[in-house]
Amino acid sequence: MLEAEKKVVGVRLEDLMRTVLANKAKQNDRSLSKEIVSRLRKSLEQEMENEKQQA
């Protein structure tokens, strides 16, 4: 995916989810924001791939 203009989005996370994501971000040597974006991107790419296979 191409890098597009970035927008700020506020998201409410459960404490446990935020803690887990923060720990994963640290393990992956990236910010919490970049960890969330990476995981969302991967999820959307998988979803699009699944939709292609079903078509």
VEXZAFI-894467 format. One record per residue: residue number from 0; x negated, y negated, z of N, C-alpha, C, O, CB in turn. Coordinates in nm, 4 decimals. Each point is the difference from the previous one (the first is absolute). Glycine has a CB too. Layout:
<nodes>
<node><nr>NUM</nr><n_X>X</n_X><n_Y>Y</n_Y><n_Z>Z</n_Z><ca_X>X</ca_X><ca_Y>Y</ca_Y><ca_Z>Z</ca_Z><c_X>X</c_X><c_Y>Y</c_Y><c_Z>Z</c_Z><o_X>X</o_X><o_Y>Y</o_Y><o_Z>Z</o_Z><cb_X>X</cb_X><cb_Y>Y</cb_Y><cb_Z>Z</cb_Z></node>
...
</nodes>
This chain:
<nodes>
<node><nr>0</nr><n_X>-0.0839</n_X><n_Y>0.1190</n_Y><n_Z>0.0000</n_Z><ca_X>0.0839</ca_X><ca_Y>-0.1190</ca_Y><ca_Z>0.0000</ca_Z><c_X>-0.0876</c_X><c_Y>-0.1241</c_Y><c_Z>0.0000</c_Z><o_X>-0.1057</o_X><o_Y>-0.0036</o_Y><o_Z>0.0630</o_Z><cb_X>0.2883</cb_X><cb_Y>0.1272</cb_Y><cb_Z>0.0584</cb_Z></node>
<node><nr>1</nr><n_X>-0.1373</n_X><n_Y>-0.2234</n_Y><n_Z>-0.1920</n_Z><ca_X>-0.0750</ca_X><ca_Y>-0.1246</ca_Y><ca_Z>-0.0058</ca_Z><c_X>0.0240</c_X><c_Y>-0.0823</c_Y><c_Z>0.1252</c_Z><o_X>0.1072</o_X><o_Y>0.0056</o_Y><o_Z>0.0602</o_Z><cb_X>-0.0930</cb_X><cb_Y>-0.0034</cb_Y><cb_Z>-0.3096</cb_Z></node>
<node><nr>2</nr><n_X>-0.1147</n_X><n_Y>-0.0781</n_Y><n_Z>0.2872</n_Z><ca_X>0.0110</ca_X><ca_Y>-0.0893</ca_Y><ca_Z>0.1156</ca_Z><c_X>0.0850</c_X><c_Y>-0.1197</c_Y><c_Z>-0.0403</c_Z><o_X>-0.0375</o_X><o_Y>-0.0750</o_Y><o_Z>-0.0901</o_Z><cb_X>-0.1887</cb_X><cb_Y>0.1489</cb_Y><cb_Z>0.1813</cb_Z></node>
<node><nr>3</nr><n_X>0.3384</n_X><n_Y>-0.0921</n_Y><n_Z>-0.0264</n_Z><ca_X>0.0915</ca_X><ca_Y>-0.1097</ca_Y><ca_Z>-0.0324</ca_Z><c_X>-0.0085</c_X><c_Y>-0.1066</c_Y><c_Z>0.1084</c_Z><o_X>-0.0666</o_X><o_Y>0.0172</o_Y><o_Z>0.1021</o_Z><cb_X>0.2210</cb_X><cb_Y>0.1410</cb_Y><cb_Z>-0.2253</cb_Z></node>
<node><nr>4</nr><n_X>-0.0857</n_X><n_Y>-0.2673</n_Y><n_Z>0.0983</n_Z><ca_X>0.0064</ca_X><ca_Y>-0.1059</ca_Y><ca_Z>0.1003</ca_Z><c_X>0.0562</c_X><c_Y>0.0596</c_Y><c_Z>0.1292</c_Z><o_X>0.0948</o_X><o_Y>0.0786</o_Y><o_Z>-0.0022</o_Z><cb_X>-0.0631</cb_X><cb_Y>-0.2586</cb_Y><cb_Z>-0.1768</cb_Z></node>
<node><nr>5</nr><n_X>-0.0912</n_X><n_Y>0.1416</n_Y><n_Z>0.2896</n_Z><ca_X>0.0393</ca_X><ca_Y>0.0570</ca_Y><ca_Z>0.1282</ca_Z><c_X>0.0976</c_X><c_Y>-0.0923</c_Y><c_Z>0.0714</c_Z><o_X>-0.0124</o_X><o_Y>-0.1224</o_Y><o_Z>-0.0055</o_Z><cb_X>-0.2084</cb_X><cb_Y>0.2403</cb_Y><cb_Z>0.0219</cb_Z></node>
<node><nr>6</nr><n_X>0.3178</n_X><n_Y>-0.0574</n_Y><n_Z>0.0503</n_Z><ca_X>0.0987</ca_X><ca_Y>-0.0714</ca_Y><ca_Z>0.0800</ca_Z><c_X>-0.0066</c_X><c_Y>0.0528</c_Y><c_Z>0.1427</c_Z><o_X>-0.0305</o_X><o_Y>0.1171</o_Y><o_Z>0.0226</o_Z><cb_X>0.1809</cb_X><cb_Y>-0.1538</cb_Y><cb_Z>-0.2247</cb_Z></node>
<node><nr>7</nr><n_X>-0.1223</n_X><n_Y>-0.0488</n_Y><n_Z>0.2956</n_Z><ca_X>0.0025</ca_X><ca_Y>0.0397</ca_Y><ca_Z>0.1406</ca_Z><c_X>0.1381</c_X><c_Y>0.0547</c_Y><c_Z>0.0322</c_Z><o_X>0.1013</o_X><o_Y>-0.0625</o_Y><o_Z>-0.0315</o_Z><cb_X>-0.2752</cb_X><cb_Y>-0.1118</cb_Y><cb_Z>0.0928</cb_Z></node>
<node><nr>8</nr><n_X>0.1776</n_X><n_Y>0.2923</n_Y><n_Z>0.0022</n_Z><ca_X>0.1250</ca_X><ca_Y>0.0636</ca_Y><ca_Z>0.0393</ca_Z><c_X>-0.0129</c_X><c_Y>0.0414</c_Y><c_Z>0.1466</c_Z><o_X>-0.0944</o_X><o_Y>0.0691</o_Y><o_Z>0.0381</o_Z><cb_X>0.1404</cb_X><cb_Y>0.0128</cb_Y><cb_Z>-0.2765</cb_Z></node>
<node><nr>9</nr><n_X>0.0485</n_X><n_Y>-0.1243</n_Y><n_Z>0.3180</n_Z><ca_X>0.0003</ca_X><ca_Y>0.0411</ca_Y><ca_Z>0.1403</ca_Z><c_X>0.0717</c_X><c_Y>0.1332</c_Y><c_Z>0.0138</c_Z><o_X>0.1066</o_X><o_Y>0.0201</o_Y><o_Z>-0.0582</o_Z><cb_X>-0.1112</cb_X><cb_Y>-0.2606</cb_Y><cb_Z>0.1334</cb_Z></node>
<node><nr>10</nr><n_X>-0.0538</n_X><n_Y>0.3314</n_Y><n_Z>0.0019</n_Z><ca_X>0.0582</ca_X><ca_Y>0.1326</ca_Y><ca_Z>0.0192</ca_Z><c_X>-0.0005</c_X><c_Y>0.0327</c_Y><c_Z>0.1486</c_Z><o_X>-0.1002</o_X><o_Y>-0.0198</o_Y><o_Z>0.0688</o_Z><cb_X>0.0229</cb_X><cb_Y>0.0953</cb_Y><cb_Z>-0.2985</cb_Z></node>
<node><nr>11</nr><n_X>0.1888</n_X><n_Y>-0.0260</n_Y><n_Z>0.2776</n_Z><ca_X>0.0075</ca_X><ca_Y>0.0442</ca_Y><ca_Z>0.1388</ca_Z><c_X>-0.0326</c_X><c_Y>0.1488</c_Y><c_Z>0.0049</c_Z><o_X>0.0618</o_X><o_Y>0.0802</o_Y><o_Z>-0.0701</o_Z><cb_X>0.1117</cb_X><cb_Y>-0.2577</cb_Y><cb_Z>0.1265</cb_Z></node>
<node><nr>12</nr><n_X>-0.2700</n_X><n_Y>0.2135</n_Y><n_Z>0.0259</n_Z><ca_X>-0.0411</ca_X><ca_Y>0.1391</ca_Y><ca_Z>0.0142</ca_Z><c_X>0.0204</c_X><c_Y>0.0454</c_Y><c_Z>0.1432</c_Z><o_X>-0.0162</o_X><o_Y>-0.0775</o_Y><o_Z>0.0942</o_Z><cb_X>-0.1510</cb_X><cb_Y>0.0507</cb_Y><cb_Z>-0.2794</cb_Z></node>
<node><nr>13</nr><n_X>0.2026</n_X><n_Y>0.1524</n_Y><n_Z>0.2001</n_Z><ca_X>0.0036</ca_X><ca_Y>0.0599</ca_Y><ca_Z>0.1328</ca_Z><c_X>-0.1429</c_X><c_Y>0.0001</c_Y><c_Z>0.0544</c_Z><o_X>-0.0959</o_X><o_Y>0.0094</o_Y><o_Z>-0.0766</o_Z><cb_X>0.2992</cb_X><cb_Y>0.1363</cb_Y><cb_Z>0.0183</cb_Z></node>
<node><nr>14</nr><n_X>-0.2171</n_X><n_Y>-0.1561</n_Y><n_Z>0.1893</n_Z><ca_X>-0.1330</ca_X><ca_Y>-0.0050</ca_Y><ca_Z>0.0617</ca_Z><c_X>-0.0868</c_X><c_Y>0.1186</c_Y><c_Z>-0.0398</c_Z><o_X>-0.1169</o_X><o_Y>-0.0168</o_Y><o_Z>-0.0345</o_Z><cb_X>0.2165</cb_X><cb_Y>-0.1068</cb_Y><cb_Z>0.2252</cb_Z></node>
<node><nr>15</nr><n_X>-0.0425</n_X><n_Y>0.2430</n_Y><n_Z>-0.1859</n_Z><ca_X>-0.0779</ca_X><ca_Y>0.1196</ca_Y><ca_Z>-0.0332</ca_Z><c_X>-0.0456</c_X><c_Y>-0.0027</c_Y><c_Z>-0.1457</c_Z><o_X>-0.1146</o_X><o_Y>0.0338</o_Y><o_Z>-0.0297</o_Z><cb_X>0.2427</cb_X><cb_Y>0.0955</cb_Y><cb_Z>0.2022</cb_Z></node>
<node><nr>16</nr><n_X>-0.0390</n_X><n_Y>-0.1695</n_Y><n_Z>-0.2634</n_Z><ca_X>-0.0358</ca_X><ca_Y>-0.0063</ca_Y><ca_Z>-0.1412</ca_Z><c_X>-0.1133</c_X><c_Y>-0.1007</c_Y><c_Z>-0.0219</c_Z><o_X>-0.0931</o_X><o_Y>0.0270</o_Y><o_Z>-0.0759</o_Z><cb_X>0.3293</cb_X><cb_Y>0.0360</cb_Y><cb_Z>0.0125</cb_Z></node>
<node><nr>17</nr><n_X>-0.2287</n_X><n_Y>-0.1768</n_Y><n_Z>0.1284</n_Z><ca_X>-0.1044</ca_X><ca_Y>-0.1020</ca_Y><ca_Z>-0.0139</ca_Z><c_X>-0.1327</c_X><c_Y>0.0528</c_Y><c_Z>0.0538</c_Z><o_X>-0.1050</o_X><o_Y>-0.0224</o_Y><o_Z>-0.0603</o_Z><cb_X>0.2779</cb_X><cb_Y>-0.1603</cb_Y><cb_Z>0.0804</cb_Z></node>
<node><nr>18</nr><n_X>-0.1685</n_X><n_Y>0.2523</n_Y><n_Z>0.0926</n_Z><ca_X>-0.1221</ca_X><ca_Y>0.0556</ca_Y><ca_Z>0.0588</ca_Z><c_X>-0.0631</c_X><c_Y>0.1029</c_Y><c_Z>-0.0929</c_Z><o_X>-0.1212</o_X><o_Y>-0.0011</o_Y><o_Z>-0.0216</o_Z><cb_X>0.2144</cb_X><cb_Y>-0.0382</cb_Y><cb_Z>0.2509</cb_Z></node>
<node><nr>19</nr><n_X>-0.0113</n_X><n_Y>0.1279</n_Y><n_Z>-0.2839</n_Z><ca_X>-0.0514</ca_X><ca_Y>0.1025</ca_Y><ca_Z>-0.0907</ca_Z><c_X>-0.0601</c_X><c_Y>-0.0643</c_Y><c_Z>-0.1248</c_Z><o_X>-0.1089</o_X><o_Y>0.0375</o_Y><o_Z>-0.0437</o_Z><cb_X>0.2808</cb_X><cb_Y>0.1254</cb_Y><cb_Z>0.1292</cb_Z></node>
<node><nr>20</nr><n_X>-0.1006</n_X><n_Y>-0.2594</n_Y><n_Z>-0.1421</n_Z><ca_X>-0.0513</ca_X><ca_Y>-0.0681</ca_Y><ca_Z>-0.1196</ca_Z><c_X>-0.1286</c_X><c_Y>-0.0758</c_Y><c_Z>0.0299</c_Z><o_X>-0.0927</o_X><o_Y>0.0005</o_Y><o_Z>-0.0810</o_Z><cb_X>0.3264</cb_X><cb_Y>-0.0208</cb_Y><cb_Z>-0.0046</cb_Z></node>
<node><nr>21</nr><n_X>-0.2399</n_X><n_Y>-0.0441</n_Y><n_Z>0.1998</n_Z><ca_X>-0.1218</ca_X><ca_Y>-0.0733</ca_Y><ca_Z>0.0371</ca_Z><c_X>-0.1180</c_X><c_Y>0.0962</c_Y><c_Z>0.0155</c_Z><o_X>-0.1115</o_X><o_Y>-0.0316</o_Y><o_Z>-0.0415</o_Z><cb_X>0.2515</cb_X><cb_Y>-0.1437</cb_Y><cb_Z>0.1574</cb_Z></node>
<node><nr>22</nr><n_X>-0.1159</n_X><n_Y>0.2915</n_Y><n_Z>-0.0569</n_Z><ca_X>-0.1069</ca_X><ca_Y>0.0995</ca_Y><ca_Z>0.0151</ca_Z><c_X>-0.0451</c_X><c_Y>0.0532</c_Y><c_Z>-0.1354</c_Z><o_X>-0.1197</o_X><o_Y>0.0174</o_Y><o_Z>-0.0231</o_Z><cb_X>0.2118</cb_X><cb_Y>0.0454</cb_Y><cb_Z>0.2473</cb_Z></node>
<node><nr>23</nr><n_X>0.0026</n_X><n_Y>-0.0369</n_Y><n_Z>-0.3137</n_Z><ca_X>-0.0344</ca_X><ca_Y>0.0469</ca_Y><ca_Z>-0.1341</ca_Z><c_X>-0.0764</c_X><c_Y>-0.1084</c_Y><c_Z>-0.0769</c_Z><o_X>-0.0944</o_X><o_Y>0.0300</o_Y><o_Z>-0.0731</o_Z><cb_X>0.2984</cb_X><cb_Y>0.1194</cb_Y><cb_Z>0.0726</cb_Z></node>
<node><nr>24</nr><n_X>-0.1628</n_X><n_Y>-0.2742</n_Y><n_Z>0.0174</n_Z><ca_X>-0.0700</ca_X><ca_Y>-0.1105</ca_Y><ca_Z>-0.0656</ca_Z><c_X>-0.1453</c_X><c_Y>-0.0054</c_Y><c_Z>0.0454</c_Z><o_X>-0.0909</o_X><o_Y>-0.0189</o_Y><o_Z>-0.0809</o_Z><cb_X>0.3064</cb_X><cb_Y>-0.1097</cb_Y><cb_Z>0.0652</cb_Z></node>
<node><nr>25</nr><n_X>-0.2359</n_X><n_Y>0.1453</n_Y><n_Z>0.1443</n_Z><ca_X>-0.1365</ca_X><ca_Y>-0.0019</ca_Y><ca_Z>0.0544</ca_Z><c_X>-0.0813</c_X><c_Y>0.1164</c_Y><c_Z>-0.0573</c_Z><o_X>-0.1157</o_X><o_Y>-0.0179</o_Y><o_Z>-0.0378</o_Z><cb_X>0.1998</cb_X><cb_Y>-0.0911</cb_Y><cb_Z>0.2505</cb_Z></node>
<node><nr>26</nr><n_X>-0.0243</n_X><n_Y>0.2271</n_Y><n_Z>-0.2191</n_Z><ca_X>-0.0678</ca_X><ca_Y>0.1172</ca_Y><ca_Z>-0.0569</ca_Z><c_X>-0.0368</c_X><c_Y>-0.0232</c_Y><c_Z>-0.1461</c_Z><o_X>-0.1041</o_X><o_Y>0.0462</o_Y><o_Z>-0.0467</o_Z><cb_X>0.2297</cb_X><cb_Y>0.1016</cb_Y><cb_Z>0.2053</cb_Z></node>
<node><nr>27</nr><n_X>-0.0395</n_X><n_Y>-0.2197</n_Y><n_Z>-0.2304</n_Z><ca_X>-0.0213</ca_X><ca_Y>-0.0252</ca_Y><ca_Z>-0.1427</ca_Z><c_X>-0.0748</c_X><c_Y>-0.1302</c_Y><c_Z>-0.0262</c_Z><o_X>-0.0152</o_X><o_Y>-0.0418</o_Y><o_Z>-0.1148</o_Z><cb_X>0.2227</cb_X><cb_Y>0.1692</cb_Y><cb_Z>0.0689</cb_Z></node>
<node><nr>28</nr><n_X>-0.2539</n_X><n_Y>-0.1908</n_Y><n_Z>0.1526</n_Z><ca_X>-0.0785</ca_X><ca_Y>-0.1236</ca_Y><ca_Z>-0.0095</ca_Z><c_X>0.0722</c_X><c_Y>-0.1087</c_Y><c_Z>-0.0799</c_Z><o_X>-0.0570</o_X><o_Y>-0.0618</o_Y><o_Z>-0.0898</o_Z><cb_X>-0.1503</cb_X><cb_Y>0.1996</cb_Y><cb_Z>0.1057</cb_Z></node>
<node><nr>29</nr><n_X>0.3351</n_X><n_Y>-0.1594</n_Y><n_Z>0.0195</n_Z><ca_X>0.0758</ca_X><ca_Y>-0.1073</ca_Y><ca_Z>-0.0636</ca_Z><c_X>0.0955</c_X><c_Y>-0.0631</c_Y><c_Z>0.1011</c_Z><o_X>0.0236</o_X><o_Y>0.0544</o_Y><o_Z>0.1079</o_Z><cb_X>-0.0412</cb_X><cb_Y>0.0619</cb_Y><cb_Z>-0.3317</cb_Z></node>
<node><nr>30</nr><n_X>0.0706</n_X><n_Y>-0.2296</n_Y><n_Z>0.1874</n_Z><ca_X>0.0925</ca_X><ca_Y>-0.0714</ca_Y><ca_Z>0.0879</ca_Z><c_X>0.1325</c_X><c_Y>0.0749</c_Y><c_Z>0.0076</c_Z><o_X>0.0302</o_X><o_Y>0.0844</o_Y><o_Z>-0.0843</o_Z><cb_X>-0.1404</cb_X><cb_Y>-0.3042</cb_Y><cb_Z>0.0269</cb_Z></node>
<node><nr>31</nr><n_X>0.1878</n_X><n_Y>0.1878</n_Y><n_Z>0.1586</n_Z><ca_X>0.1330</ca_X><ca_Y>0.0588</ca_Y><ca_Z>0.0138</ca_Z><c_X>0.0833</c_X><c_Y>-0.0316</c_Y><c_Z>-0.1236</c_Z><o_X>0.0695</o_X><o_Y>0.0869</o_Y><o_Z>-0.0527</o_Z><cb_X>-0.0826</cb_X><cb_Y>-0.1073</cb_Y><cb_Z>0.3040</cb_Z></node>
<node><nr>32</nr><n_X>0.0060</n_X><n_Y>-0.1026</n_Y><n_Z>-0.2966</n_Z><ca_X>0.0752</ca_X><ca_Y>-0.0410</ca_Y><ca_Z>-0.1189</ca_Z><c_X>-0.0394</c_X><c_Y>0.0835</c_Y><c_Z>-0.1217</c_Z><o_X>0.0869</o_X><o_Y>0.0477</o_Y><o_Z>-0.0729</o_Z><cb_X>-0.0705</cb_X><cb_Y>-0.2802</cb_Y><cb_Z>0.1657</cb_Z></node>
<node><nr>33</nr><n_X>-0.1450</n_X><n_Y>0.2503</n_Y><n_Z>-0.1149</n_Z><ca_X>-0.0454</ca_X><ca_Y>0.0783</ca_Y><ca_Z>-0.1154</ca_Z><c_X>0.0386</c_X><c_Y>0.1468</c_Y><c_Z>0.0137</c_Z><o_X>0.0289</o_X><o_Y>0.0661</o_Y><o_Z>-0.0997</o_Z><cb_X>-0.2192</cb_X><cb_Y>-0.2254</cb_Y><cb_Z>0.0695</cb_Z></node>
<node><nr>34</nr><n_X>0.1910</n_X><n_Y>0.2101</n_Y><n_Z>0.1518</n_Z><ca_X>0.0425</ca_X><ca_Y>0.1388</ca_Y><ca_Z>0.0238</ca_Z><c_X>0.1471</c_X><c_Y>0.0166</c_Y><c_Z>-0.0377</c_Z><o_X>0.0368</o_X><o_Y>0.0966</o_Y><o_Z>-0.0668</o_Z><cb_X>-0.2066</cb_X><cb_Y>-0.0731</cb_Y><cb_Z>0.2532</cb_Z></node>
<node><nr>35</nr><n_X>0.2532</n_X><n_Y>-0.1174</n_Y><n_Z>-0.1436</n_Z><ca_X>0.1432</ca_X><ca_Y>0.0067</ca_Y><ca_Z>-0.0304</ca_Z><c_X>0.0222</c_X><c_Y>-0.0093</c_Y><c_Z>-0.1505</c_Z><o_X>0.0775</o_X><o_Y>0.0775</o_Y><o_Z>-0.0561</o_Z><cb_X>-0.0228</cb_X><cb_Y>-0.1812</cb_Y><cb_Z>0.2793</cb_Z></node>
<node><nr>36</nr><n_X>-0.1221</n_X><n_Y>0.0096</n_Y><n_Z>-0.2886</n_Z><ca_X>0.0148</ca_X><ca_Y>-0.0162</ca_Y><ca_Z>-0.1448</ca_Z><c_X>-0.0457</c_X><c_Y>0.1258</c_Y><c_Z>-0.0732</c_Z><o_X>0.0657</o_X><o_Y>0.0437</o_Y><o_Z>-0.0945</o_Z><cb_X>-0.0999</cb_X><cb_Y>-0.2916</cb_Y><cb_Z>0.1184</cb_Z></node>
<node><nr>37</nr><n_X>-0.0764</n_X><n_Y>0.3060</n_Y><n_Z>0.0183</n_Z><ca_X>-0.0511</ca_X><ca_Y>0.1211</ca_Y><ca_Z>-0.0627</ca_Z><c_X>0.0999</c_X><c_Y>0.1142</c_Y><c_Z>0.0111</c_Z><o_X>0.0239</o_X><o_Y>0.0721</o_Y><o_Z>-0.0968</o_Z><cb_X>-0.2564</cb_X><cb_Y>-0.1461</cb_Y><cb_Z>0.1487</cb_Z></node>
<node><nr>38</nr><n_X>0.2903</n_X><n_Y>0.0898</n_Y><n_Z>0.0655</n_Z><ca_X>0.0960</ca_X><ca_Y>0.1082</ca_Y><ca_Z>0.0214</ca_Z><c_X>0.1301</c_X><c_Y>-0.0228</c_Y><c_Z>-0.0763</c_Z><o_X>0.0588</o_X><o_Y>0.0946</o_Y><o_Z>-0.0523</o_Z><cb_X>-0.1595</cb_X><cb_Y>-0.0569</cb_Y><cb_Z>0.2767</cb_Z></node>
<node><nr>39</nr><n_X>0.1453</n_X><n_Y>-0.1617</n_Y><n_Z>-0.2307</n_Z><ca_X>0.1200</ca_X><ca_Y>-0.0312</ca_Y><ca_Z>-0.0784</ca_Z><c_X>-0.0246</c_X><c_Y>0.0257</c_Y><c_Z>-0.1479</c_Z><o_X>0.0840</o_X><o_Y>0.0582</o_Y><o_Z>-0.0687</o_Z><cb_X>-0.0166</cb_X><cb_Y>-0.2303</cb_Y><cb_Z>0.2385</cb_Z></node>
<node><nr>40</nr><n_X>-0.1836</n_X><n_Y>0.1282</n_Y><n_Z>-0.2184</n_Z><ca_X>-0.0343</ca_X><ca_Y>0.0208</ca_Y><ca_Z>-0.1413</ca_Z><c_X>-0.0018</c_X><c_Y>0.1486</c_Y><c_Z>-0.0330</c_Z><o_X>0.0580</o_X><o_Y>0.0424</o_Y><o_Z>-0.1000</o_Z><cb_X>-0.1930</cb_X><cb_Y>-0.2544</cb_Y><cb_Z>0.1001</cb_Z></node>
<node><nr>41</nr><n_X>0.0683</n_X><n_Y>0.2915</n_Y><n_Z>0.0841</n_Z><ca_X>-0.0083</ca_X><ca_Y>0.1443</ca_Y><ca_Z>-0.0233</ca_Z><c_X>0.1395</c_X><c_Y>0.0624</c_Y><c_Z>-0.0004</c_Z><o_X>0.0297</o_X><o_Y>0.0842</o_Y><o_Z>-0.0848</o_Z><cb_X>-0.2575</cb_X><cb_Y>-0.0795</cb_Y><cb_Z>0.1925</cb_Z></node>
<node><nr>42</nr><n_X>0.3116</n_X><n_Y>-0.0443</n_Y><n_Z>-0.0156</n_Z><ca_X>0.1363</ca_X><ca_Y>0.0517</ca_Y><ca_Z>0.0089</ca_Z><c_X>0.0804</c_X><c_Y>-0.0345</c_Y><c_Z>-0.1257</c_Z><o_X>0.0698</o_X><o_Y>0.0855</o_Y><o_Z>-0.0545</o_Z><cb_X>-0.0801</cb_X><cb_Y>-0.1069</cb_Y><cb_Z>0.3048</cb_Z></node>
<node><nr>43</nr><n_X>0.0006</n_X><n_Y>-0.1028</n_Y><n_Z>-0.2959</n_Z><ca_X>0.0731</ca_X><ca_Y>-0.0423</ca_Y><ca_Z>-0.1196</ca_Z><c_X>-0.0516</c_X><c_Y>0.0701</c_Y><c_Z>-0.1245</c_Z><o_X>0.0788</o_X><o_Y>0.0379</o_Y><o_Z>-0.0867</o_Z><cb_X>-0.0372</cb_X><cb_Y>-0.2589</cb_Y><cb_Z>0.1935</cb_Z></node>
<node><nr>44</nr><n_X>-0.1722</n_X><n_Y>0.2386</n_Y><n_Z>-0.1170</n_Z><ca_X>-0.0576</ca_X><ca_Y>0.0706</ca_Y><ca_Z>-0.1150</ca_Z><c_X>0.0476</c_X><c_Y>0.1447</c_Y><c_Z>-0.0033</c_Z><o_X>0.0331</o_X><o_Y>0.0519</o_Y><o_Z>-0.1066</o_Z><cb_X>-0.2348</cb_X><cb_Y>-0.2018</cb_Y><cb_Z>0.1145</cb_Z></node>
<node><nr>45</nr><n_X>0.2055</n_X><n_Y>0.2154</n_Y><n_Z>0.1081</n_Z><ca_X>0.0484</ca_X><ca_Y>0.1381</ca_Y><ca_Z>0.0066</ca_Z><c_X>0.1475</c_X><c_Y>0.0078</c_Y><c_Z>-0.0385</c_Z><o_X>0.0417</o_X><o_Y>0.0915</o_Y><o_Z>-0.0710</o_Z><cb_X>-0.2101</cb_X><cb_Y>-0.0416</cb_Y><cb_Z>0.2507</cb_Z></node>
<node><nr>46</nr><n_X>0.2456</n_X><n_Y>-0.1455</n_Y><n_Z>-0.1330</n_Z><ca_X>0.1425</ca_X><ca_Y>-0.0038</ca_Y><ca_Z>-0.0324</ca_Z><c_X>0.0219</c_X><c_Y>-0.0178</c_Y><c_Z>-0.1501</c_Z><o_X>0.0848</o_X><o_Y>0.0670</o_Y><o_Z>-0.0591</o_Z><cb_X>-0.0375</cb_X><cb_Y>-0.1623</cb_Y><cb_Z>0.2864</cb_Z></node>
<node><nr>47</nr><n_X>-0.1234</n_X><n_Y>0.0052</n_Y><n_Z>-0.2888</n_Z><ca_X>0.0131</ca_X><ca_Y>-0.0220</ca_Y><ca_Z>-0.1441</ca_Z><c_X>-0.0409</c_X><c_Y>0.1248</c_Y><c_Z>-0.0776</c_Z><o_X>0.0627</o_X><o_Y>0.0338</o_Y><o_Z>-0.1004</o_Z><cb_X>-0.1070</cb_X><cb_Y>-0.2789</cb_Y><cb_Z>0.1338</cb_Z></node>
<node><nr>48</nr><n_X>-0.0596</n_X><n_Y>0.3133</n_Y><n_Z>0.0120</n_Z><ca_X>-0.0451</ca_X><ca_Y>0.1218</ca_Y><ca_Z>-0.0646</ca_Z><c_X>0.1069</c_X><c_Y>0.1087</c_Y><c_Z>0.0107</c_Z><o_X>0.0261</o_X><o_Y>0.0712</o_Y><o_Z>-0.0969</o_Z><cb_X>-0.2649</cb_X><cb_Y>-0.1320</cb_Y><cb_Z>0.1482</cb_Z></node>
<node><nr>49</nr><n_X>0.2998</n_X><n_Y>0.0734</n_Y><n_Z>0.0651</n_Z><ca_X>0.1072</ca_X><ca_Y>0.0989</ca_Y><ca_Z>0.0188</ca_Z><c_X>0.1190</c_X><c_Y>-0.0301</c_Y><c_Z>-0.0906</c_Z><o_X>0.0607</o_X><o_Y>0.0915</o_Y><o_Z>-0.0557</o_Z><cb_X>-0.1342</cb_X><cb_Y>-0.0586</cb_Y><cb_Z>0.2932</cb_Z></node>
<node><nr>50</nr><n_X>0.1066</n_X><n_Y>-0.1604</n_Y><n_Z>-0.2520</n_Z><ca_X>0.1113</ca_X><ca_Y>-0.0386</ca_Y><ca_Z>-0.0872</ca_Z><c_X>-0.0307</c_X><c_Y>0.0325</c_Y><c_Z>-0.1454</c_Z><o_X>0.0892</o_X><o_Y>0.0414</o_Y><o_Z>-0.0740</o_Z><cb_X>-0.0278</cb_X><cb_Y>-0.2234</cb_Y><cb_Z>0.2343</cb_Z></node>
<node><nr>51</nr><n_X>-0.1867</n_X><n_Y>0.1639</n_Y><n_Z>-0.2028</n_Z><ca_X>-0.0396</ca_X><ca_Y>0.0342</ca_Y><ca_Z>-0.1370</ca_Z><c_X>0.0165</c_X><c_Y>0.1502</c_Y><c_Z>-0.0241</c_Z><o_X>0.0479</o_X><o_Y>0.0421</o_Y><o_Z>-0.1053</o_Z><cb_X>-0.2110</cb_X><cb_Y>-0.2354</cb_Y><cb_Z>0.1027</cb_Z></node>
<node><nr>52</nr><n_X>0.1228</n_X><n_Y>0.2735</n_Y><n_Z>0.1019</n_Z><ca_X>0.0059</ca_X><ca_Y>0.1446</ca_Y><ca_Z>-0.0145</ca_Z><c_X>0.1441</c_X><c_Y>0.0501</c_Y><c_Z>-0.0041</c_Z><o_X>0.0284</o_X><o_Y>0.1024</o_Y><o_Z>-0.0622</o_Z><cb_X>-0.2477</cb_X><cb_Y>-0.0853</cb_Y><cb_Z>0.1800</cb_Z></node>
<node><nr>53</nr><n_X>0.3099</n_X><n_Y>-0.0886</n_Y><n_Z>-0.0521</n_Z><ca_X>0.1408</ca_X><ca_Y>0.0399</ca_Y><ca_Z>0.0027</ca_Z><c_X>0.0748</c_X><c_Y>-0.0431</c_Y><c_Z>-0.1257</c_Z><o_X>0.1071</o_X><o_Y>0.0528</o_Y><o_Z>-0.0299</o_Z><cb_X>-0.1138</cb_X><cb_Y>-0.0679</cb_Y><cb_Z>0.2777</cb_Z></node>
<node><nr>54</nr><n_X>-0.0493</n_X><n_Y>-0.0804</n_Y><n_Z>-0.3211</n_Z><ca_X>0.0685</ca_X><ca_Y>-0.0529</ca_Y><ca_Z>-0.1196</ca_Z><c_X>-0.0125</c_X><c_Y>0.0930</c_Y><c_Z>-0.1183</c_Z><o_X>0.0518</o_X><o_Y>-0.0298</o_Y><o_Z>-0.1077</o_Z><cb_X>-0.0949</cb_X><cb_Y>-0.1994</cb_Y><cb_Z>0.1887</cb_Z></node>
</nodes>
